[in-house]
Amino acid sequence: RLKGAKWLAKQAHGELHGFTEYWLKDPATVEKLLPFLHDPDPLIVEELIGAIRMMADPRYGNRDDRVIPRAIELLKSDRPNTRIRSALLLMNFE
């Protein structure tokens, strides 16, 4: 699961190929990732919240309000990177 989460995060950041894959703009992608934001492994959650942040960027138009409650919860995470990524995600919403 962690390997997949890291790969997805790299894709969302365009680090593998220098471009964003078409499926990252598909709303169904975020839909499928929502349950994994409650994964017991905090590193998986950290990687996925970062990936979803990139997908929710206004340039891609893939905002899904259903991520907001979990992102707010993650602002209290023990993991600094999770808190930062959650705050950055929330900045994509008005």
C-alpha positions in Angstrom: 0.0 0.0 0.0 2.8 2.4 0.9 4.6 1.8 -2.4 1.4 2.5 -4.3 0.7 5.7 -2.3 4.2 7.0 -2.9 3.9 6.3 -6.6 0.6 8.1 -6.8 2.0 11.1 -4.9 4.9 11.3 -7.4 2.5 11.1 -10.3 0.3 13.9 -8.8 3.4 16.0 -8.4 4.6 15.3 -12.0 7.9 14.0 -10.7 8.0 10.8 -12.7 7.3 12.1 -16.2 7.1 15.9 -15.9 3.4 15.9 -16.7 0.2 15.0 -15.0 -1.5 11.8 -16.1 -5.1 12.2 -17.4 -6.5 10.0 -14.7 -5.3 12.5 -12.0 -7.9 15.0 -13.4 -10.7 12.4 -13.3 -13.0 13.0 -10.3 -13.4 9.2 -9.9 -9.7 9.0 -8.8 -10.4 11.1 -5.7 -13.5 9.1 -5.1 -11.5 5.9 -5.0 -8.8 7.4 -2.7 -11.2 8.8 0.0 -11.3 5.5 2.0 -7.5 5.4 2.1 -7.4 8.7 4.0 -8.4 6.6 7.0 -5.6 4.0 6.5 -4.0 2.8 9.7 -0.5 3.5 8.3 0.0 7.3 8.8 2.6 7.4 6.1 0.1 6.2 3.5 -2.3 8.9 4.7 0.5 11.5 4.5 1.4 10.5 0.9 -2.3 10.4 -0.3 -3.2 13.8 1.3 -0.3 15.3 -0.6 -1.5 13.6 -3.9 -5.1 14.7 -3.4 -3.8 18.3 -2.7 -2.3 18.3 -6.2 -5.4 16.9 -7.7 -7.5 19.5 -6.0 -5.4 22.3 -7.4 -7.6 24.8 -9.2 -5.6 24.3 -12.4 -6.9 20.7 -12.6 -10.4 21.4 -11.4 -10.6 18.1 -9.5 -11.9 19.5 -6.2 -14.0 17.2 -4.0 -15.5 18.8 -0.9 -15.6 15.4 0.8 -11.9 15.6 1.6 -12.4 18.7 3.7 -13.5 17.0 7.0 -10.6 14.5 6.9 -8.1 17.2 6.0 -9.3 19.3 9.0 -8.8 16.2 11.2 -5.3 15.7 9.9 -4.3 19.2 11.0 -4.0 17.6 14.4 -1.7 14.8 13.2 1.5 14.0 15.1 3.2 14.1 11.7 4.4 17.6 10.6 4.3 16.7 6.9 0.7 15.5 7.2 -0.3 18.7 8.9 1.4 20.8 6.2 -0.1 18.8 3.3 -3.5 19.0 4.9 -3.3 22.8 5.3 -2.1 23.1 1.7 -5.0 21.0 0.5 -7.5 23.2 2.4 -6.0 26.3 0.8 -7.5 25.0 -2.5 -11.0 25.4 -1.2 -12.7 28.8 -0.6 
